[in-house]
């Protein structure tokens, strides 16, 4: 069975997407805990902010692999979320460290609802992406097999 760079990029995307699903699920649970007052905002933001940059970087890494392997449809599928991540990080509140969640404003009802909705939308996007990458992996392997015969 053949294994090409396109299939490799889809395998990496599948593995990384599993981590991104975990990150977004963690965000949804964390914002639900904030909404129900199980944790204080400072503690929660200190646990959420270190995950922001790794999430963004992981998402960009496998999209660079898609660009290098010529998987343009997969890259264009991810471009809106990449643009959103860049804009979200660019317009983050002024803080001393990395991250986008400010403990002083996270408890505002509209801010908390927006962050929780963002987590659910990202979770849905990453779940759909997982199955799309699985399909893309199978198609890439099949395409390579047909080229060899």
C-alpha positions in Angstrom: 0.0 0.0 0.0 1.3 3.4 -0.9 1.7 6.2 1.6 2.2 9.8 0.2 2.6 13.2 1.8 -1.1 14.0 1.4 -2.0 10.9 3.4 0.6 11.9 6.0 -0.9 15.4 6.3 -4.3 13.8 6.9 -2.9 11.5 9.6 -1.3 14.4 11.4 -4.6 16.3 11.0 -6.5 13.4 12.5 -4.2 13.2 15.5 -4.1 16.9 16.1 -7.8 17.2 15.7 -8.3 14.7 18.5 -6.3 17.0 20.7 -8.3 20.0 19.5 -11.6 18.2 20.3 -10.2 17.7 23.8 -9.2 21.4 24.1 -12.6 22.6 23.0 -14.5 20.1 25.3 -12.3 21.3 28.2 -13.3 24.9 27.3 -17.0 24.1 27.2 -16.8 22.3 30.6 -14.7 25.2 32.1 -17.2 27.8 31.0 -20.1 25.7 32.4 -18.3 25.6 35.7 -17.9 29.3 35.7 -21.6 29.8 34.8 -22.7 27.6 37.7 -20.1 29.2 40.1 -18.2 26.0 40.8 -14.8 27.7 40.2 -13.6 31.2 40.6 -12.7 33.2 37.4 -9.1 33.7 38.2 -8.4 30.0 38.8 -10.4 29.1 35.6 -8.7 31.7 33.4 -5.3 30.5 34.7 -6.1 27.0 33.5 -7.6 28.1 30.2 -5.1 30.7 29.0 -2.2 28.3 28.6 -4.2 26.2 26.2 -5.0 29.1 23.8 -1.7 29.4 21.9 -1.1 25.6 21.6 -4.6 25.3 20.1 -4.0 28.0 17.6 -0.5 26.7 16.7 -1.6 23.1 16.3 -4.5 24.2 14.0 -2.1 26.2 11.9 0.6 23.5 11.7 -1.6 20.9 10.0 -3.0 23.5 7.7 0.6 24.3 6.6 0.9 20.6 5.9 -2.3 20.8 3.8 -0.8 23.7 1.8 2.5 21.8 1.3 0.7 18.7 0.1 -1.7 20.6 -2.2 -4.9 19.8 -0.3 -6.5 23.1 -1.1 -10.1 22.2 -0.3 -9.0 21.1 3.2 -7.0 24.3 3.7 -9.9 26.5 2.5 -12.3 24.6 4.8 -10.1 25.7 7.7 -9.3 29.3 6.7 -12.3 30.9 8.3 -11.4 29.4 11.7 -7.7 30.4 11.3 -8.8 34.0 10.5 -11.1 33.9 13.5 -8.3 32.7 15.8 -5.9 35.4 14.5 -8.6 38.1 15.0 -9.5 36.8 18.4 -5.9 36.8 19.6 -5.2 40.2 18.0 -8.2 41.8 19.8 -7.6 40.1 23.2 -7.8 42.1 26.4 -4.6 43.7 27.6 -3.0 41.2 30.0 0.4 40.4 31.4 0.6 36.9 29.9 -0.5 34.9 26.9 -4.1 34.1 26.5 -7.5 35.6 25.6 -9.5 35.2 28.8 -9.5 38.0 31.3 -10.7 37.1 34.8 -12.1 40.5 35.5 -14.5 40.5 32.5 -15.2 36.8 32.0 -18.1 36.8 34.5 -20.1 39.3 32.5 -23.1 37.4 31.3 -22.7 38.4 27.6 -18.9 37.5 27.7 -19.5 34.2 29.4 -22.3 33.3 26.9 -20.1 34.3 24.0 -17.2 32.2 25.2 -19.4 29.2 25.9 -21.0 29.5 22.4 -17.6 29.8 20.9 -16.5 26.5 22.6 -19.6 24.7 21.4 -19.1 25.9 17.8 -15.4 24.9 17.8 -16.3 21.5 19.2 -18.8 21.0 16.4 -16.3 22.2 13.8 -13.5 19.9 15.1 -15.8 16.9 15.2 -17.0 17.5 11.6 -13.4 18.1 10.6 -12.3 14.8 12.2 -14.6 12.8 9.9 -13.7 15.0 6.9 -10.0 14.3 7.5 -10.7 10.6 7.9 -12.5 10.7 4.5 -9.6 12.7 3.0 -7.1 10.2 4.3 -9.0 7.3 2.6 -9.3 9.3 -0.6 -5.6 10.2 -0.6 -4.6 6.6 -0.1 -7.0 5.5 -2.9 -5.7 8.2 -5.2 -2.2 7.0 -4.7 -3.1 3.4 -5.2 -4.8 4.2 -8.5 -1.8 6.2 -9.7 0.5 3.2 -9.0 -1.7 0.7 -11.0 
